[in-house]
Amino acid sequence: MTTDIPIRCSCGALRGTVRGAGPANGSRAVCYCDDCQSFAHFLGRAAEILDPLGGTDLYQTAPARVEIVEGARHLACMRLTGRGLLRWYARCCNTPLGNTMPNDQIPFVGLIHSCMDHDGVGQARDETLGPVRSRVHGRFARGDAASLGAHPDAPLAVMVRIAGTLLLRRLRGQHRPTPFFDTVTGRPVAAAHILDAGELETVEQARDAWSGSMSGLGAAD
C-alpha cells in the first residue's frame, strides 16, 4: 500500500506532497553521520530532527515523487563543504526537507522525517513508510547505536542495494521532474550556500557539545 503524504514547513509557507510513499517506492534509513548532525545544528533544530543518539530518520525515494505546490520560492540549500551533498530546507523557518546529489541525474532524495505530515494522513511513520531498513555511520552516534543494529559505516550490502535501486529509477526516468533542479538547465533551483571555515567551525562546535538526551523526537521507528 502507498500513500500521498503532505510535506510542509513548520510555518506553513512551503507545502508539497510525496506521492506514492511506502516501502514499495522507497526505504527508511537512520543516518548517524556527523554531516547529518551538522545540518541539524546549522538549522538550529537539532532537537526536532535528531533522535537521542544523533540519528536522522530519512525516507529515500525518487525525486520525481516529490512535488512542491506552494511556497517554492522558500526553497534553499546548503553544503557543508564544496563537495558535500545538497541539503535542502525551507528558508522561511529553517525546516529541513531532504538531501540530494549535486546534480539532477541521480534519482535520489533522502526526505527528513520532520517535514512529512503523517498526522495529516492519520498514519504513524512505521505504518506509512515501513520499518527502518538500515542504520548507518553508527560510529558517529551519541551513544550505543550498535545495540540498535547500526553499522559503523555504510555496509557494502546496503550500498549495492542502493546502487541497484538508483539504476532502476534512472532507467525509468524517475530523476525528473524534480522540485530541486531546473527542468531546462538541470541546475539547482537555489544556489547552494557553502559554509566558510568560521561557519563550519561554529556548527561543528554546536554538534560536538550537543547532548542527545535532550531529544526524544525522531527516535520511534
C-alpha positions as CSV (number, residue, x, y, z in Angstrom):
1,M,0.0,0.0,0.0
2,T,1.2,3.5,-0.8
3,T,0.1,6.9,0.5
4,D,0.4,10.5,-0.6
5,I,2.0,12.3,2.3
6,P,1.8,16.1,2.7
7,I,5.1,17.9,3.1
8,R,5.1,21.2,4.9
9,C,7.5,23.5,6.7
10,S,6.7,24.4,10.3
11,C,5.4,27.9,9.5
12,G,3.2,26.6,6.6
13,A,4.7,28.8,3.9
14,L,6.0,25.9,1.9
15,R,3.8,22.9,1.1
16,G,4.0,19.9,-1.1
17,T,3.5,16.1,-1.4
18,V,5.5,13.0,-1.6
19,R,3.4,10.8,-3.9
20,G,3.0,7.1,-3.5
21,A,5.1,6.9,-0.3
22,G,5.6,3.5,1.1
23,P,8.1,0.6,1.3
24,A,7.4,-0.3,-2.4
25,N,8.7,3.1,-3.6
26,G,11.4,3.9,-1.1
27,S,13.1,2.9,2.1
28,R,13.8,4.2,5.5
29,A,17.3,4.6,6.9
30,V,18.7,6.3,10.0
31,C,22.0,8.0,9.4
32,Y,24.2,9.0,12.4
33,C,26.9,10.6,10.4
34,D,28.5,13.8,11.6
35,D,27.4,15.7,8.5
36,C,23.7,15.0,9.0
37,Q,24.1,16.0,12.6
38,S,25.9,19.2,11.5
39,F,23.0,20.1,9.1
40,A,20.5,19.8,12.0
41,H,22.7,22.2,14.0
42,F,23.1,24.6,11.1
43,L,19.3,24.9,11.0
44,G,19.1,25.3,14.8
45,R,16.6,22.4,15.0
46,A,18.6,19.5,16.3
47,A,16.1,18.6,19.0
48,E,13.4,18.2,16.3
49,I,15.5,16.4,13.7
50,L,17.8,14.1,15.6
51,D,16.9,11.1,17.7
52,P,18.6,10.7,21.1
53,L,21.6,9.1,19.5
54,G,22.0,11.8,16.9
55,G,20.4,9.9,14.1
56,T,18.3,11.4,11.3
57,D,15.4,9.3,10.1
58,L,15.3,9.5,6.3
59,Y,12.9,8.3,3.6
60,Q,14.9,7.6,0.5
61,T,12.9,7.8,-2.7
62,A,12.8,9.2,-6.3
63,P,12.8,13.0,-6.7
64,A,10.0,12.6,-9.2
65,R,7.7,11.6,-6.4
66,V,8.2,14.9,-4.7
67,E,6.1,18.0,-5.6
68,I,6.2,21.5,-4.1
69,V,2.8,23.0,-4.6
70,E,3.1,26.2,-2.6
71,G,6.0,28.4,-1.5
72,A,8.7,27.0,-3.8
73,R,10.4,30.4,-3.5
74,H,11.4,29.5,0.0
75,L,13.5,26.5,-1.1
76,A,17.1,26.9,-0.1
77,C,20.1,24.6,0.0
78,M,23.5,24.4,1.7
79,R,26.6,22.3,1.5
80,L,28.9,21.7,4.5
81,T,31.8,21.7,2.0
82,G,32.2,22.3,-1.7
83,R,32.0,18.5,-2.3
84,G,29.1,17.7,0.0
85,L,25.5,16.7,-0.6
86,L,23.0,19.4,-1.4
87,R,21.0,19.8,1.8
88,W,17.6,21.4,1.2
89,Y,15.4,23.3,3.6
90,A,12.7,26.0,3.8
91,R,14.5,29.3,4.4
92,C,11.3,30.8,5.8
93,C,11.6,28.8,9.0
94,N,14.6,26.6,8.6
95,T,12.6,23.4,8.3
96,P,14.7,20.6,6.8
97,L,13.4,18.9,3.7
98,G,16.0,16.5,2.4
99,N,19.3,15.6,0.8
100,T,20.1,15.2,-2.9
101,M,23.2,14.7,-5.0
102,P,24.7,17.8,-6.6
103,N,23.0,17.3,-10.0
104,D,19.7,16.1,-11.3
105,Q,20.9,12.9,-13.0
106,I,20.9,10.7,-9.9
107,P,17.3,9.8,-8.9
108,F,17.7,10.1,-5.1
109,V,16.3,12.3,-2.4
110,G,16.5,11.5,1.3
111,L,13.5,13.2,2.9
112,I,13.9,14.1,6.5
113,H,11.1,12.8,8.7
114,S,10.2,16.1,10.3
115,C,8.9,17.7,7.0
116,M,6.4,14.9,6.4
117,D,2.9,15.4,7.9
118,H,2.0,11.8,9.0
119,D,-0.8,13.2,11.2
120,G,-2.3,14.7,8.1
121,V,-2.9,11.2,6.7
122,G,-3.8,9.7,10.1
123,Q,-1.0,7.1,10.0
124,A,2.2,6.6,12.0
125,R,5.5,6.7,10.3
126,D,6.0,3.0,10.6
127,E,2.6,2.3,9.2
128,T,3.1,4.5,6.2
129,L,6.8,4.1,5.3
130,G,7.5,0.8,6.8
131,P,10.3,-0.1,9.3
132,V,13.9,1.3,9.2
133,R,15.8,-0.9,6.8
134,S,19.3,0.2,7.7
135,R,21.2,2.2,10.3
136,V,24.5,3.6,9.0
137,H,27.6,5.5,10.2
138,G,26.9,4.4,13.8
139,R,30.5,5.3,14.8
140,F,29.3,8.9,14.9
141,A,26.3,8.2,17.2
142,R,25.9,9.9,20.6
143,G,25.7,6.5,22.3
144,D,25.5,2.8,21.6
145,A,23.9,2.7,18.2
146,A,25.4,-0.8,17.7
147,S,22.8,-2.1,20.1
148,L,20.1,-1.0,17.6
149,G,21.9,-2.8,14.8
150,A,23.7,0.2,13.4
151,H,26.7,-0.4,11.2
152,P,29.8,1.7,12.0
153,D,29.9,2.9,8.4
154,A,27.8,2.0,5.4
155,P,27.9,-1.7,4.7
156,L,28.6,-3.0,1.2
157,A,25.2,-4.8,1.0
158,V,23.4,-1.5,1.6
159,M,25.5,0.3,-1.0
160,V,24.9,-2.4,-3.6
161,R,21.1,-2.3,-2.9
162,I,21.0,1.5,-3.2
163,A,23.1,1.4,-6.4
164,G,20.7,-1.1,-8.0
165,T,17.6,0.9,-7.0
166,L,19.1,4.1,-8.4
167,L,19.9,2.4,-11.7
168,L,16.4,1.1,-12.0
169,R,14.9,4.5,-11.2
170,R,17.2,6.2,-13.8
171,L,16.1,3.7,-16.5
172,R,12.5,4.6,-15.6
173,G,13.3,8.3,-15.8
174,Q,12.4,9.0,-12.2
175,H,15.1,11.6,-11.8
176,R,12.7,14.1,-13.4
177,P,10.7,16.2,-12.8
178,T,12.2,17.3,-9.5
179,P,11.4,20.4,-7.5
180,F,15.1,20.8,-6.6
181,F,16.5,21.3,-10.1
182,D,15.6,23.5,-13.0
183,T,14.0,21.4,-15.8
184,V,15.8,23.2,-18.6
185,T,19.3,23.8,-17.2
186,G,19.5,21.0,-14.7
187,R,20.9,23.4,-12.1
188,P,19.7,23.6,-8.5
189,V,16.7,25.9,-8.2
190,A,18.6,27.7,-5.4
191,A,22.3,28.5,-5.2
192,A,24.0,26.4,-2.6
193,H,25.4,28.2,0.4
194,I,28.8,26.6,1.2
195,L,29.8,27.1,4.7
196,D,33.0,29.0,5.2
197,A,35.6,27.9,7.7
198,G,34.1,30.0,10.5
199,E,30.6,28.9,9.9
200,L,31.7,25.3,9.7
201,E,33.6,25.6,13.0
202,T,30.6,27.1,14.8
203,V,28.3,24.3,13.5
204,E,30.7,21.6,14.5
205,Q,31.2,23.0,18.0
206,A,27.4,23.1,18.5
207,R,27.2,19.5,17.2
208,D,30.0,18.2,19.4
209,A,28.6,19.9,22.5
210,W,25.1,18.6,22.0
211,S,23.5,16.0,24.3
212,G,21.1,13.7,22.6
213,S,19.3,13.0,25.9
214,M,17.6,16.4,25.3
215,S,15.8,15.0,22.3
216,G,13.0,12.5,22.0
217,L,11.7,13.2,18.6
218,G,12.7,11.0,15.7
219,A,13.5,8.1,17.9
220,A,10.5,6.0,17.2
221,D,10.7,3.6,14.3
